[in-house]
Amino acid sequence: MLKKLALGAALSIMACSAQAETTWIMATGYTEGSFFTQNIRKFIEEVETKTDGELKIDLRPADSLIKLDAIKRAVQSGQVQIGEIRMSSYGNEAEIFNLDNIPGVASNFDEAWTLMEAQKPYFDDLFGKNNMSVITYVAWPGQGSGFITNK
C-alpha cells in the first residue's frame, strides 16, 4: 500500500504537469500479476481519482515497452514520462543503490521502510542531478524499487 506522504508528493508533482486529459506512459518490467504491478495499478487509480481524470497513466508492464534495467534512462531521455525501477539495478552508478541488497540490512517491511527513509536524501540528490525525481518508494525487503519521472 502506498504511503500517504509519498502519494501526496507524487500528486503535487503531477498536478504541476497535468493538464486536461494528459496521458503519461509508464514502463515496468514486472508482469501483470506481480506485487509490483498490482501496486502500480493502485497508484494509477489514486492518481486518476485525485486529478479528476485529468492525468491518466498508460501502464506498459512485463518489459513490453522497455526492459526493466533500461527504464531509468528511458525516463531521463523523455522516452516515457514515468517508470518503475529496481534501485539495485544502478549499483554501478553509486554504492547507495546496493545497500538494501546486503543480507540482514533490511529483513522485514519496517526495516526496509526505515532504510528507504535514510536513503531518500541521497536518492533525491542523485536523481536530481539527472533532472529526475523519485515520486514514491516501494519498500520491499531485499530490494527496493521506486517510481521516477522527468522533472
N, C-alpha and C positions, 0 to 999 in steps of 0.2 A: 504494500500500500504506500502510495506517495505521501511524504510528509507535507503538512500544510505549508510550512515555511518554504520548502523547495518549490511547491506548486505556485505559491504566491509570487516568488521571484520569477519563475518561468512566465507566468501570465503578465507580470509587469513588463518584462522584456518584449513579449509578444504583442502586448497592447500598443506599444510604440510603433511596431512594424505592421500591425494588422490594419487592413482597410476592408471595405465592403467585399465580402466573399473572396478573400485571399486564400490560396491553397499553397501549402508547403509540401514538398516531397520529403519523406523521412525514410532513411535506409536503416535496416538492421540485418545482421547476419543470422539471427535466430529464427527457427521455424515457428509457424503459426501456433502450435500447441505448447511452446516453451513458456516457462515462467516469465521470461523477459518480454516476449511478445504479448502475452496476456497483460502484463503490467503496462506496456506501451498502449495497448487498446484502452485501458482505463484512463491513462494520461490523456489520450486523444479525446475521449468522451468529455473529460473535465475541461479541456481547452475549448472544445466546441461549445459546451454549455456556458462557460464563463465569458466567452466572447460573443454570445448570442449567435453563433454560427458564422460570424464574420471571418474567423480563421478556421480553415479546415486543414487537416493533415492527412495526406495520402501516404499510408504506410506501405513500404515495399519490403516484406520480410524474406528470410531464408536466402540471403545473398542474391536475390533475384535481380537487383539493380546494381549493387556494389558489394563486393566482398567485405566481410566484417573488418578485416585489418586495413582496408583502404578507405573506410568511411571518414576518418578524421581529415584526410587530405581532400576528400570529395566535398566536405563541408567548408574547409578552408578555401578551396578554389571556387566555391559557389555552384558546384555541380548539383548539390542538394542543399536545401535550406536547414535541415535538421537531421541528426543521425545519432544512433546509439553506438557507443564504442565500449570496448573492454579495455580498461585502463592499462592492464598489464601488457597489452599489445605494443605499447610505446615505451617499454623499459629501456630500449636502446637510445631514447632521446633524453631521459632523465631517470635516475635511480628511484625517485619517489613513486613512479608508476609501478615499480616491482614490490613495494613494501608489503602490500596485502597478500603477496604470494609466498611470503616467508612462513613456513609452518609454525603455528602457535601464536602468531601475531594477532590474528583475529579469528577466533574459532567459533563464534556464535554471532547472531544478528547484532546484539548490543555492542559487542566489541568492534564489529565491522563498522557500525554507525559511528562510534567514537573515533575510530581511526580515520574515517572519511572526514569528520569534522576537523580533525587535526591537520589533514592533508589539504583541505579546501583552500586555504590562503595560497598555498604553493601551486595548486592547480589553477586557481584564478590568475595568478601571475603568468604561468606557463602558457595557458590558452590565450590570455590577453595579449601576450607578445605576438601571437599569430592572428590577432583580430577575431578571436572566438571567445565564447563564454560557455561554461557549464551551466545549464539551466536547471538540472536536477541530478541527483545521485541515487543510485540503487545499491543499497548495502547488500552484499552477497558474501557470506563468509567464504574465504578462499580466493575470491577475485571480486573486484568492484567494476561497475560499469557506470556510465553516465550518458546523458543526452547533451549534445553540443550543438551550437548554432553559430553562424557567422554574425558578427555584430553589425 
